Amino acid sequence: MSYITMNRFQVRKGSEADFEAVWLGRDTHLNEVPGFVEFHLLKGPQKDDYTLYASHTIWESEAAFLDWTRSEAFRKAHAGAGDNKPLYLGHPELESFDIIQTVN
């Protein structure tokens, strides 16, 4: 069974280009981790004071995701992440899901 993790970010209005540049310019190191399947950066609806974004990652299993969070690749991918806090409101919200059904 596959596993999905998503971090949701409320990016301050006017900071969208800077937020996207951070993500598009970084090395995720995901390809170094066993069990990684796919990554997406998603841009969602605009609200009065923010634009919703989500990082969406598919893993072969929850164990593979947890191994990633304890890996050197994870530490490298997230180095300096705190420097970007002015770009968004509050903290990112992590959500994780077991995939029950996939239709191709």
C-alpha positions in Angstrom: 0.0 0.0 0.0 1.3 3.5 -0.8 1.5 6.5 1.5 1.0 10.2 0.8 2.3 13.1 2.9 1.3 16.7 2.4 2.5 19.9 4.0 0.1 22.8 3.5 1.5 26.4 3.5 -0.5 29.6 3.8 1.8 31.9 1.8 1.5 35.6 2.4 -0.1 37.6 -0.4 2.7 39.0 -2.5 5.2 36.3 -1.4 4.2 33.6 -3.9 7.0 34.2 -6.4 9.6 34.1 -3.6 8.0 30.9 -2.1 8.0 29.2 -5.4 11.6 30.2 -6.1 12.7 28.6 -2.8 11.1 25.3 -3.7 12.0 25.3 -7.4 15.7 26.2 -6.6 16.3 23.7 -3.9 17.8 20.2 -4.1 15.2 17.9 -2.5 17.6 14.9 -2.2 14.5 12.7 -2.5 16.0 10.6 -5.2 18.6 9.4 -2.7 15.9 7.8 -0.4 14.6 4.2 -0.9 10.8 4.1 -1.1 10.3 7.6 -2.7 7.9 7.5 -5.6 6.9 11.1 -6.6 6.8 14.7 -5.5 4.5 17.6 -6.5 4.4 21.3 -5.4 0.8 22.4 -5.7 -0.7 25.9 -5.8 -4.2 26.3 -4.5 -6.8 28.9 -4.0 -6.1 32.5 -3.1 -7.7 33.9 0.1 -7.8 37.5 1.4 -4.4 37.3 3.1 -2.7 34.2 1.6 -2.4 31.7 -1.2 -2.6 28.0 -0.3 0.3 25.7 -1.4 0.9 22.1 -0.6 4.0 19.8 -1.0 2.7 16.4 -2.0 4.9 13.3 -1.7 4.1 9.7 -2.5 6.0 6.9 -0.8 6.0 3.2 -1.1 5.0 2.9 2.5 4.7 4.8 5.8 8.0 3.2 6.9 9.8 4.6 3.8 8.5 8.1 4.7 9.6 7.7 8.3 13.0 6.5 7.2 13.2 9.7 5.1 12.5 11.9 8.1 15.4 10.3 9.9 17.9 10.5 7.0 20.8 12.7 6.2 19.0 13.5 2.9 16.1 15.0 4.9 18.5 17.1 7.0 20.1 18.4 3.8 16.8 19.1 2.1 15.5 21.1 5.1 18.7 23.0 5.9 17.8 26.7 6.2 14.0 26.0 6.0 13.4 28.3 9.0 14.8 31.2 7.0 11.7 31.2 4.8 9.1 31.6 7.7 8.4 35.2 6.8 6.9 34.0 3.5 4.0 32.2 5.2 1.4 32.5 7.9 1.8 30.2 10.8 3.4 26.8 10.6 3.2 24.3 7.7 0.5 21.7 8.4 1.6 18.1 7.8 -1.1 15.6 6.8 -0.4 11.9 6.0 -2.6 9.4 4.3 -2.6 5.7 3.5 -3.8 5.2 -0.1 -6.9 3.1 -0.1 -7.7 3.3 -3.9 -5.9 4.4 -7.0 -7.6 4.6 -10.4 -5.3 5.0 -13.4 
